[in-house]
Amino acid sequence: MSVLVVTGTSTDVGKTVVTAALSALAGSLGRTVAVCKPAQTGVAPGEPGDLAEVQRLSGVDDVVELARYPEPLAPDTAARRADLPMLELGAVVDAVRVLDAGHDLTLVEGAGGLLVRLGAQGFTLVDVARELDAAVLVVAAAGLGTLNHSALTVQALRAADIRCRGLVIGSWPAEPDLAARCNLDELAEVTGVPLLGRVPAGSGALTGADFVAAAPGWFDGAVFGAVT
């Protein structure tokens, strides 16, 4: 049984596609996988959210979403504006533990960046990871600015005494510019954690079968320890 928390250096860096790719990788190794998305924002009731995309791409069946708010804002802000109950840290921890008891790997996908407030009392993914004694994988952008954003995220994890498995670039361009090419060498040096993979841009548009077949090739062998 293992829990891995997936966060990002910001929003729209590819967390959902990376979560699906990790799910596909673990499945290819014969592991049973579940995915929890504690808070989904910017999606109306009944509409497909991030977990539907994870299911479509990876084939994982066991997914849990705990709270949904219609406006694309931080979950605590979105909850207040919609006059809906805020997510509670205890509910997240309990739900993940139930999933963890029945699966080899449980992935927990955050909302936005690491320190986005998810619910009551302003708890964040840092609190979730601490309560679960879980490691964190950071999804980063490819281009200019990612060194700073990645270093800040890893530093925040280090300050909280939470293990960081490493970084994955969530959307690697077909024609990377100079900054992106340089970042391949510099991300590990600047952050002090390994760069574990690159997911090609546009991978979320693949069919499920093609996605599952391709996903293992997007990661360095060192990431296997995070999903086994």
Secondary structure as GFF3:
##gff-version 3
##sequence-region A 1 228
A	DSSP	beta_strand	3	8	.	.	.	ID=ss1
A	DSSP	alpha_helix	15	28	.	.	.	ID=ss2
A	DSSP	beta_strand	33	41	.	.	.	ID=ss3
A	DSSP	alpha_helix	50	58	.	.	.	ID=ss4
A	DSSP	beta_strand	62	69	.	.	.	ID=ss5
A	DSSP	alpha_helix	75	82	.	.	.	ID=ss6
A	DSSP	alpha_helix	89	102	.	.	.	ID=ss7
A	DSSP	beta_strand	105	113	.	.	.	ID=ss8
A	DSSP	three_ten_helix	120	122	.	.	.	ID=ss9
A	DSSP	alpha_helix	125	132	.	.	.	ID=ss10
A	DSSP	beta_strand	135	140	.	.	.	ID=ss11
A	DSSP	alpha_helix	146	159	.	.	.	ID=ss12
A	DSSP	beta_strand	164	172	.	.	.	ID=ss13
A	DSSP	alpha_helix	178	191	.	.	.	ID=ss14
A	DSSP	beta_strand	195	200	.	.	.	ID=ss15
A	DSSP	three_ten_helix	203	205	.	.	.	ID=ss16
A	DSSP	alpha_helix	208	214	.	.	.	ID=ss17
A	DSSP	three_ten_helix	215	218	.	.	.	ID=ss18
A	DSSP	three_ten_helix	221	223	.	.	.	ID=ss19
A	DSSP	alpha_helix	224	227	.	.	.	ID=ss20
###
